[in-house]
Amino acid sequence: MNQSGTGLLKGKKILIMGVANQRSIAWAIAKEYSAAGAELAFSYQNERFKDKVEKLVEKEMPGSILLPCDVSSDEEIENMAAMLQEKWGVFHGVVHSLAHAKREELDGKYVHTSREGFLMAHEVSAYSLPAVAEKLYPLMSEGGSIVTLTFQGSEKVIPNYNVMGVAKASLEASVRYLASDLGAEGIRVNAVSAGPIRTLSAKGVKNFNGLLDGMEERTPLKRLPGADEVAKAALFLSSDLASAVTGEVLYADGGFNITGA
């Protein structure tokens, strides 16, 4: 990591939600935050993901807290909050990097979205943010930052992104409403809009690799960002450098969002 970030999060306790494997954006964020001095906790959806997260954490960030939390369950969110209160008491930040849609919804035309698929995508990808924030913000009594991950499909039509783009639009609206609600508590809420990155969730979008073809040339920087660069944007938002920034979507996509292509 660039040593300029060292110490930015010293003394901060932060929960990371959404690590699936070493290629996850959430894992890149965790590495940046750890290098910046943060003490971390990680949530995982179920036992299958626990094994993967546990191996990563034990190797690179031993001593971090691991907590089960399937965000489709209010009970599990409440249990996670209770465990964090028991282990930390007060903490200072959340990274929300959660998104899921049925694979068949990420193929073809949005007009064919099923009711079940629409509800699932919104429950996990959008509603989970306010659901988690409601239970965790009382523990952020010293103020802090909530950062979520979004994508340009919330504003522009991306082939096959479909219901996930609509869910991301809902997520971004939640960022603004939560920022308004929690600002008086000293809690800032923002999103990082990442460029297309080859992650486990991206594989669910049909022809994702085709989507990347030529995108570098249409991006002002003539390249697509890496997960580590997205992580640095999140680090900024979680640090005191962004103490006056809330309710915003920060683009870390090489400038692709400004082009007309």
SEFIRO-860101 format. One record per residue: x, y, z of N, C-alpha, C in turn; residue in one letter; residue number from 1. Coordinates in steps of 0.05 Angstrom, whole numbers, plus 5000, padded with zeros to 4 digits. Example, Ala and Ser with C-alpha at 12.3 -4.5 7.8 and 13.67 -1.06 7.14 Angstrom:
BEGIN
n.c1:n.c2:n.c3:ca.c1:ca.c2:ca.c3:c.c1:c.c2:c.c3:aa:i
5264:4886:5156:5246:4910:5156:5264:4934:5156:A:1
5257:4955:5142:5273:4979:5143:5258:5001:5157:S:2
This chain:
BEGIN
n.c1:n.c2:n.c3:ca.c1:ca.c2:ca.c3:c.c1:c.c2:c.c3:aa:i
5017:4976:5000:5000:5000:5000:5017:5025:5000:M:1
5008:5047:4988:5021:5073:4990:5022:5081:5019:N:2
5045:5088:5029:5048:5094:5057:5034:5119:5066:Q:3
5024:5135:5046:5010:5160:5053:4985:5154:5069:S:4
4974:5129:5067:4950:5121:5081:4955:5112:5110:G:5
4981:5108:5117:4987:5097:5143:4977:5115:5165:T:6
4963:5103:5184:4954:5118:5207:4928:5132:5204:G:7
4916:5133:5180:4891:5148:5176:4868:5137:5193:L:8
4869:5111:5199:4847:5099:5214:4857:5088:5241:L:9
4879:5098:5250:4890:5089:5276:4869:5093:5298:K:10
4865:5072:5314:4846:5073:5336:4817:5069:5328:G:11
4812:5064:5302:4785:5060:5293:4778:5030:5291:K:12
4754:5023:5298:4743:4996:5296:4722:4996:5274:K:13
4726:4978:5254:4709:4979:5230:4700:4951:5222:I:14
4675:4949:5216:4663:4923:5206:4663:4922:5176:L:15
4674:4900:5165:4674:4896:5136:4654:4874:5129:I:16
4635:4881:5112:4614:4862:5103:4617:4857:5074:M:17
4620:4831:5066:4619:4825:5038:4644:4812:5026:G:18
4663:4803:5043:4686:4789:5032:4678:4761:5023:V:19
4682:4754:4998:4676:4728:4988:4702:4712:4983:A:20
4722:4725:4973:4748:4713:4968:4769:4735:4966:N:21
4794:4727:4959:4816:4747:4958:4813:4767:4936:Q:22
4794:4762:4917:4790:4781:4895:4767:4801:4900:R:23
4755:4798:4923:4732:4815:4930:4742:4844:4934:S:24
4726:4863:4925:4732:4891:4931:4733:4895:4961:I:25
4715:4882:4976:4715:4884:5005:4741:4875:5017:A:26
4754:4855:5006:4779:4846:5017:4801:4867:5011:W:27
4801:4878:4987:4820:4900:4981:4817:4923:5000:A:28
4792:4929:5007:4786:4951:5026:4797:4943:5054:I:29
4792:4918:5061:4802:4909:5088:4832:4912:5090:A:30
4846:4905:5069:4876:4908:5069:4884:4937:5072:K:31
4871:4955:5058:4878:4983:5060:4872:4993:5088:E:32
4849:4986:5099:4841:4995:5126:4860:4984:5147:Y:33
4867:4959:5145:4886:4947:5164:4913:4961:5163:S:34
4923:4967:5139:4948:4981:5136:4947:5009:5147:A:35
4923:5020:5147:4919:5048:5157:4914:5048:5187:A:36
4915:5025:5200:4914:5024:5229:4888:5016:5241:G:37
4868:5008:5225:4842:5001:5236:4842:4973:5248:A:38
4826:4969:5268:4820:4943:5279:4794:4933:5265:E:39
4794:4909:5254:4772:4900:5237:4756:4877:5248:L:40
4731:4877:5240:4713:4854:5243:4702:4847:5216:A:41
4697:4822:5211:4686:4813:5185:4660:4797:5190:F:42
4640:4803:5174:4616:4786:5174:4617:4767:5150:S:43
4604:4744:5153:4602:4725:5132:4574:4714:5131:Y:44
4565:4706:5107:4537:4698:5104:4530:4672:5116:Q:45
4548:4652:5112:4542:4625:5121:4568:4609:5124:N:46
4566:4584:5131:4590:4568:5137:4608:4565:5112:E:47
4596:4565:5088:4612:4562:5064:4631:4586:5061:R:48
4621:4610:5066:4637:4634:5064:4655:4637:5088:F:49
4647:4627:5111:4663:4629:5135:4691:4617:5130:K:50
4692:4594:5119:4718:4580:5114:4737:4598:5098:D:51
4726:4610:5077:4743:4626:5059:4753:4651:5073:K:52
4734:4665:5087:4741:4689:5101:4761:4683:5124:V:53
4756:4662:5138:4772:4655:5161:4801:4650:5152:E:54
4805:4636:5130:4832:4630:5120:4847:4656:5112:K:55
4832:4674:5099:4845:4700:5091:4852:4716:5116:L:56
4834:4718:5134:4839:4734:5158:4861:4723:5175:V:57
4861:4697:5180:4882:4684:5196:4910:4689:5185:E:58
4911:4689:5158:4937:4692:5145:4947:4721:5146:K:59
4929:4740:5142:4938:4768:5138:4930:4787:5160:E:60
4908:4780:5175:4898:4799:5195:4890:4783:5220:M:61
4908:4767:5231:4901:4751:5255:4891:4769:5278:P:62
4871:4758:5292:4860:4773:5314:4834:4788:5307:G:63
4828:4790:5281:4803:4803:5273:4779:4786:5282:S:64
4757:4800:5286:4732:4787:5294:4717:4776:5270:I:65
4706:4752:5272:4689:4740:5251:4661:4736:5262:L:66
4641:4745:5247:4614:4745:5256:4595:4734:5235:L:67
4577:4716:5241:4558:4707:5221:4536:4728:5217:P:68
4528:4732:5192:4505:4750:5188:4495:4747:5159:C:69
4472:4734:5157:4457:4733:5132:4438:4757:5133:D:70
4442:4777:5116:4427:4802:5118:4398:4799:5110:V:71
4390:4776:5100:4362:4771:5095:4346:4764:5120:S:72
4361:4762:5143:4349:4755:5168:4352:4778:5188:S:73
4330:4790:5198:4332:4811:5218:4345:4800:5244:D:74
4339:4775:5250:4349:4763:5274:4380:4761:5273:E:75
4391:4754:5250:4419:4752:5248:4433:4779:5249:E:76
4420:4799:5238:4431:4827:5239:4431:4836:5269:I:77
4410:4830:5283:4408:4837:5311:4430:4822:5327:E:78
4434:4797:5321:4454:4781:5335:4482:4792:5330:N:79
4487:4800:5305:4513:4811:5298:4518:4837:5314:M:80
4497:4854:5315:4500:4879:5331:4506:4873:5360:A:81
4492:4853:5371:4496:4846:5399:4525:4836:5404:A:82
4535:4820:5385:4562:4810:5388:4583:4832:5385:M:83
4578:4851:5367:4596:4873:5365:4596:4890:5390:L:84
4573:4894:5401:4571:4909:5426:4586:4896:5449:Q:85
4584:4869:5449:4598:4854:5470:4628:4855:5467:E:86
4638:4853:5442:4666:4852:5437:4679:4879:5435:K:87
4666:4899:5424:4677:4925:5420:4665:4947:5437:W:88
4639:4945:5443:4625:4966:5456:4619:4988:5436:G:89
4639:5005:5430:4636:5027:5411:4653:5020:5387:V:90
4643:5026:5363:4660:5024:5339:4654:5047:5320:F:91
4669:5048:5298:4670:5073:5283:4664:5071:5253:H:92
4658:5048:5243:4653:5047:5215:4642:5020:5205:G:93
4629:5022:5182:4619:4998:5168:4626:5000:5138:V:94
4635:4979:5127:4638:4977:5098:4617:4956:5088:V:95
4598:4965:5072:4576:4949:5062:4582:4942:5033:H:96
4591:4918:5028:4597:4910:5000:4582:4884:4994:S:97
4555:4887:4994:4537:4865:4991:4519:4869:4967:L:98
4517:4849:4950:4499:4850:4927:4494:4821:4918:A:99
4469:4817:4910:4463:4790:4899:4437:4792:4882:H:100
4438:4777:4860:4414:4774:4844:4414:4746:4832:A:101
4391:4736:4825:4390:4710:4812:4404:4712:4785:K:102
4420:4692:4779:4436:4693:4754:4418:4697:4729:R:103
4395:4685:4729:4378:4687:4705:4367:4715:4701:E:104
4367:4732:4723:4358:4759:4720:4380:4777:4707:E:105
4404:4767:4705:4427:4783:4695:4433:4774:4667:L:106
4412:4769:4651:4415:4759:4624:4391:4767:4608:D:107
4395:4780:4586:4372:4787:4569:4360:4814:4576:G:108
4333:4816:4575:4320:4841:4578:4309:4845:4606:K:109
4311:4869:4616:4301:4876:4643:4270:4872:4644:Y:110
4257:4876:4622:4228:4874:4622:4218:4847:4631:V:111
4235:4827:4630:4228:4800:4638:4235:4794:4667:H:112
4242:4814:4682:4249:4810:4710:4225:4797:4725:T:113
4231:4777:4741:4210:4764:4756:4205:4779:4783:S:114
4182:4776:4794:4176:4788:4820:4195:4778:4841:R:115
4200:4752:4841:4218:4740:4861:4246:4751:4858:E:116
4255:4753:4832:4282:4762:4827:4285:4792:4835:G:117
4265:4808:4830:4266:4836:4837:4268:4839:4867:F:118
4251:4825:4882:4251:4827:4911:4277:4817:4923:L:119
4288:4795:4913:4313:4785:4923:4336:4804:4919:M:120
4338:4815:4895:4360:4834:4889:4358:4859:4907:A:121
4334:4868:4912:4331:4892:4928:4335:4886:4958:H:122
4327:4863:4967:4330:4856:4995:4360:4855:5002:E:123
4375:4841:4986:4404:4837:4993:4420:4861:4985:V:124
4416:4872:4962:4433:4893:4951:4427:4921:4960:S:125
4402:4926:4968:4394:4953:4976:4383:4955:5004:A:126
4363:4939:5011:4351:4941:5037:4370:4934:5059:Y:127
4390:4917:5054:4409:4909:5075:4424:4933:5086:S:128
4427:4954:5071:4442:4977:5081:4426:4991:5104:L:129
4402:5000:5099:4387:5011:5122:4381:4991:5144:P:130
4378:4966:5137:4373:4946:5158:4396:4943:5177:A:131
4420:4943:5165:4445:4941:5182:4450:4967:5196:V:132
4446:4989:5183:4451:5015:5195:4433:5020:5219:A:133
4408:5011:5218:4389:5015:5240:4400:5002:5266:E:134
4411:4978:5263:4419:4963:5287:4447:4971:5296:K:135
4464:4982:5278:4491:4988:5285:4497:5017:5293:L:136
4481:5036:5283:4488:5063:5288:4488:5071:5318:Y:137
4470:5058:5335:4472:5065:5363:4499:5058:5376:P:138
4514:5040:5364:4540:5032:5374:4562:5051:5365:L:139
4555:5068:5345:4575:5087:5334:4571:5114:5349:M:140
4573:5113:5375:4567:5136:5392:4588:5158:5390:S:141
4612:5151:5379:4633:5171:5376:4633:5182:5347:E:142
4612:5176:5332:4611:5183:5304:4626:5163:5287:G:143
4626:5167:5261:4639:5148:5244:4630:5150:5215:G:144
4634:5128:5200:4629:5128:5172:4617:5102:5163:S:145
4597:5103:5146:4586:5080:5132:4592:5083:5102:I:146
4605:5063:5090:4612:5064:5062:4600:5040:5048:V:147
4586:5044:5026:4575:5022:5010:4587:5023:4982:T:148
4584:5002:4967:4594:4999:4940:4572:4999:4920:L:149
4575:5015:4899:4555:5016:4878:4568:5015:4851:T:150
4553:5019:4829:4563:5016:4802:4546:5033:4784:F:151
4558:5042:4762:4545:5061:4743:4519:5050:4731:Q:152
4515:5024:4733:4489:5013:4724:4465:5025:4738:G:153
4470:5039:4760:4448:5053:4774:4438:5076:4759:S:154
4454:5088:4741:4446:5112:4726:4444:5108:4696:E:155
4461:5090:4686:4461:5085:4657:4455:5055:4652:K:156
4444:5050:4629:4437:5022:4622:4462:5007:4615:V:157
4468:4986:4630:4491:4969:4625:4479:4942:4616:I:158
4487:4932:4592:4476:4907:4583:4477:4884:4603:P:159
4454:4872:4608:4451:4849:4626:4453:4855:4655:N:160
4459:4880:4662:4460:4887:4691:4432:4888:4703:Y:161
4413:4897:4687:4384:4894:4693:4376:4901:4721:N:162
4364:4882:4735:4352:4887:4761:4373:4897:4781:V:163
4398:4889:4777:4419:4898:4796:4423:4928:4793:M:164
4421:4939:4769:4423:4967:4765:4401:4982:4780:G:165
4377:4971:4779:4354:4984:4793:4358:4982:4823:V:166
4369:4959:4832:4375:4957:4861:4397:4976:4870:A:167
4417:4980:4853:4438:4999:4860:4427:5028:4860:K:168
4408:5034:4843:4396:5061:4845:4381:5064:4871:A:169
4368:5043:4881:4355:5044:4907:4376:5047:4929:S:170
4398:5033:4926:4420:5035:4946:4430:5063:4948:L:171
4434:5076:4926:4445:5103:4925:4425:5123:4938:E:172
4399:5119:4933:4379:5135:4946:4380:5131:4977:A:173
4384:5107:4985:4386:5101:5014:4410:5115:5026:S:174
4432:5117:5011:4455:5132:5021:4448:5160:5028:V:175
4432:5173:5011:4425:5201:5016:4406:5203:5040:R:176
4386:5186:5041:4367:5187:5064:4381:5181:5090:Y:177
4398:5161:5090:4413:5154:5114:4431:5176:5123:L:178
4444:5188:5103:4462:5211:5110:4447:5233:5124:A:179
4423:5238:5115:4406:5258:5127:4397:5250:5155:S:180
4390:5225:5159:4381:5215:5185:4404:5215:5205:D:181
4428:5206:5197:4449:5200:5216:4469:5223:5219:L:182
4467:5244:5204:4487:5265:5205:4488:5278:5233:G:183
4465:5281:5246:4465:5292:5273:4479:5275:5293:A:184
4482:5249:5287:4496:5231:5305:4527:5231:5299:E:185
4535:5247:5280:4563:5248:5273:4571:5225:5254:G:186
4551:5213:5241:4557:5190:5224:4553:5198:5195:I:187
4573:5194:5179:4572:5201:5151:4566:5175:5135:R:188
4550:5178:5113:4543:5155:5096:4549:5162:5067:V:189
4565:5146:5054:4573:5151:5027:4576:5125:5011:N:190
4578:5128:4985:4582:5105:4967:4606:5109:4949:A:191
4620:5088:4943:4640:5088:4922:4629:5073:4898:V:192
4629:5086:4875:4620:5074:4850:4645:5063:4835:S:193
4649:5037:4836:4672:5025:4824:4668:5020:4794:A:194
4689:5019:4780:4688:5011:4752:4684:4981:4752:G:195
4681:4969:4728:4677:4940:4726:4703:4925:4734:P:196
4701:4908:4753:4724:4893:4764:4716:4863:4764:I:197
4735:4846:4757:4729:4818:4756:4728:4806:4784:R:198
4704:4806:4795:4699:4794:4822:4680:4771:4819:T:199
4676:4756:4841:4658:4733:4841:4630:4742:4832:L:200
4620:4764:4843:4593:4773:4836:4591:4782:4807:S:201
4613:4794:4796:4612:4803:4768:4609:4780:4749:A:202
4618:4757:4757:4616:4733:4739:4587:4726:4734:K:203
4569:4735:4751:4540:4729:4748:4527:4744:4725:G:204
4540:4766:4716:4529:4782:4694:4538:4770:4668:V:205
4518:4763:4652:4524:4750:4626:4542:4768:4609:K:206
4562:4755:4597:4581:4769:4578:4595:4792:4592:N:207
4602:4788:4617:4616:4810:4632:4642:4816:4619:F:208
4657:4796:4610:4683:4801:4598:4679:4817:4572:N:209
4658:4812:4557:4652:4827:4534:4646:4856:4540:G:210
4635:4861:4563:4629:4888:4572:4655:4904:4575:L:211
4676:4890:4583:4702:4904:4588:4716:4911:4562:L:212
4709:4896:4540:4723:4900:4515:4721:4929:4505:D:213
4744:4941:4501:4744:4969:4491:4738:4990:4512:G:214
4731:4982:4536:4723:5001:4557:4747:5018:4565:M:215
4771:5006:4565:4795:5021:4572:4798:5045:4554:E:216
4794:5041:4528:4798:5063:4509:4777:5085:4512:E:217
4754:5078:4523:4733:5098:4527:4734:5111:4554:R:218
4754:5104:4569:4758:5115:4596:4780:5136:4594:T:219
4776:5160:4606:4796:5181:4605:4824:5172:4613:P:220
4827:5155:4633:4853:5146:4641:4864:5124:4624:L:221
4848:5115:4605:4855:5093:4586:4862:5067:4600:K:222
4849:5063:4622:4852:5038:4637:4829:5036:4657:R:223
4824:5012:4666:4804:5007:4686:4817:5006:4713:L:224
4804:5015:4734:4816:5015:4761:4819:4987:4772:P:225
4838:4984:4790:4840:4959:4805:4824:4961:4831:G:226
4820:4938:4843:4806:4937:4868:4820:4953:4889:A:227
4847:4954:4888:4862:4969:4908:4857:4999:4905:D:228
4852:5009:4881:4846:5037:4877:4818:5044:4887:E:229
4799:5026:4883:4772:5030:4895:4775:5030:4925:V:230
4792:5013:4936:4796:5011:4965:4807:5037:4976:A:231
4824:5050:4961:4835:5076:4970:4814:5098:4971:K:232
4795:5097:4952:4772:5116:4953:4755:5111:4978:A:233
4751:5085:4985:4736:5079:5009:4751:5088:5034:A:234
4777:5084:5034:4794:5093:5056:4791:5123:5061:L:235
4791:5138:5040:4787:5167:5042:4760:5173:5056:F:236
4739:5160:5047:4713:5165:5057:4710:5157:5087:L:237
4725:5137:5095:4723:5128:5123:4741:5143:5141:S:238
4759:5159:5130:4778:5174:5146:4769:5202:5152:S:239
4783:5215:5170:4776:5243:5177:4782:5262:5154:D:240
4796:5253:5133:4801:5270:5110:4774:5277:5096:L:241
4754:5260:5100:4727:5264:5088:4707:5273:5110:A:242
4716:5287:5130:4699:5294:5153:4675:5311:5145:S:243
4676:5324:5122:4653:5341:5114:4638:5329:5090:A:244
4644:5303:5084:4632:5290:5061:4611:5270:5070:V:245
4586:5274:5061:4566:5254:5067:4544:5255:5046:T:246
4531:5233:5042:4509:5231:5023:4518:5231:4994:G:247
4544:5225:4989:4556:5227:4963:4562:5200:4950:E:248
4563:5200:4924:4574:5177:4909:4600:5186:4896:V:249
4622:5173:4905:4648:5180:4895:4656:5159:4874:L:250
4661:5169:4849:4668:5151:4827:4697:5144:4828:Y:251
4703:5118:4828:4731:5108:4826:4732:5089:4802:A:252
4726:5100:4779:4722:5084:4754:4740:5093:4731:D:253
4761:5108:4737:4778:5118:4716:4765:5140:4699:G:254
4743:5150:4709:4729:5171:4694:4709:5162:4674:G:255
4704:5135:4673:4686:5125:4652:4658:5137:4654:F:256
4650:5144:4678:4622:5155:4681:4618:5182:4667:N:257
4640:5196:4661:4636:5223:4648:4635:5221:4618:I:258
4640:5198:4607:4641:5195:4577:4613:5190:4566:T:259
4609:5197:4541:4583:5192:4528:4581:5165:4515:G:260
4603:5150:4515:4604:5124:4502:4590:5103:4518:A:261
